[in-house]
């Protein structure tokens, strides 16, 4: 999507970054989603699940930083919750 359309749909964090960075981040989020779900469904590559969750933690840190600079506390809270869920997956899969 174009930057204006993303912002219109509520993705205000994209305003701070060049579009190649936004597209790369979106692709990594999709890969992380596959990495969280597919190993559990197939039983193949289960080591990918905590790695995907770790990648999402990194993305959520960046997203929270961007939203805090834009003075959007609700979005920062959502990022923090998603970070916590991803961290929970990491701990649950490694212990």
C-alpha positions in Angstrom: 0.0 0.0 0.0 1.0 3.6 -0.4 2.2 5.6 2.6 -1.0 7.7 2.6 -3.2 4.7 2.6 -1.3 3.0 5.4 -1.6 6.2 7.5 -5.3 6.4 6.7 -5.9 2.9 8.0 -4.2 3.7 11.3 -0.6 2.7 10.6 0.8 6.0 11.7 4.2 4.6 12.6 5.1 4.4 8.9 5.4 8.2 8.8 8.8 8.1 10.3 10.5 5.5 8.0 11.3 5.2 4.3 8.9 2.8 2.5 11.6 0.2 1.8 12.0 -0.1 5.6 8.2 -0.3 6.1 7.9 -3.0 3.5 10.9 -5.0 4.9 9.4 -4.8 8.4 6.0 -6.0 7.1 7.6 -8.9 5.3 9.5 -9.9 8.5 6.3 -9.7 10.5 4.6 -12.1 8.0 7.5 -14.5 8.2 7.4 -14.3 12.0 3.7 -15.2 12.0 4.5 -18.2 9.8 7.4 -19.1 12.1 5.2 -19.0 15.1 2.4 -21.2 13.7 3.8 -23.5 11.1 6.3 -25.5 13.3 3.7 -26.3 15.8 1.3 -27.5 13.1 3.8 -29.6 11.2 6.2 -30.6 14.0 9.1 -29.6 11.7 11.6 -26.9 12.6 10.3 -26.3 16.1 13.4 -24.3 16.9 11.9 -21.6 14.6 9.1 -20.7 17.0 11.2 -19.0 19.7 13.4 -17.4 17.0 10.3 -16.0 15.3 9.1 -14.7 18.7 12.5 -13.1 19.3 12.2 -11.4 15.9 8.8 -10.1 16.9 10.2 -8.7 20.1 12.7 -6.7 18.2 10.0 -5.4 15.8 7.8 -4.4 18.8 10.7 -2.5 20.4 11.1 -0.5 17.2 7.4 0.0 16.9 7.0 1.2 20.5 9.9 3.6 19.9 8.3 5.0 16.8 4.9 5.4 18.4 6.3 7.0 21.5 8.0 9.6 19.3 4.6 10.2 17.7 3.0 10.6 21.1 0.7 7.7 20.7 0.5 6.0 24.1 -2.3 3.6 23.1 -0.1 2.2 20.3 2.9 1.9 22.6 0.7 -0.1 25.1 -0.4 -2.4 22.3 3.3 -2.9 21.3 4.2 -3.6 24.9 1.5 -6.2 25.2 2.6 -7.9 21.9 6.2 -7.8 23.2 5.1 -9.5 26.4 3.2 -12.2 24.4 6.2 -12.9 22.2 8.5 -13.0 25.2 6.0 -15.5 26.8 6.3 -17.7 23.8 10.1 -17.5 24.0 10.2 -18.6 27.6 7.5 -21.2 27.1 9.4 -22.8 24.2 12.8 -22.7 25.8 11.9 -24.1 29.2 
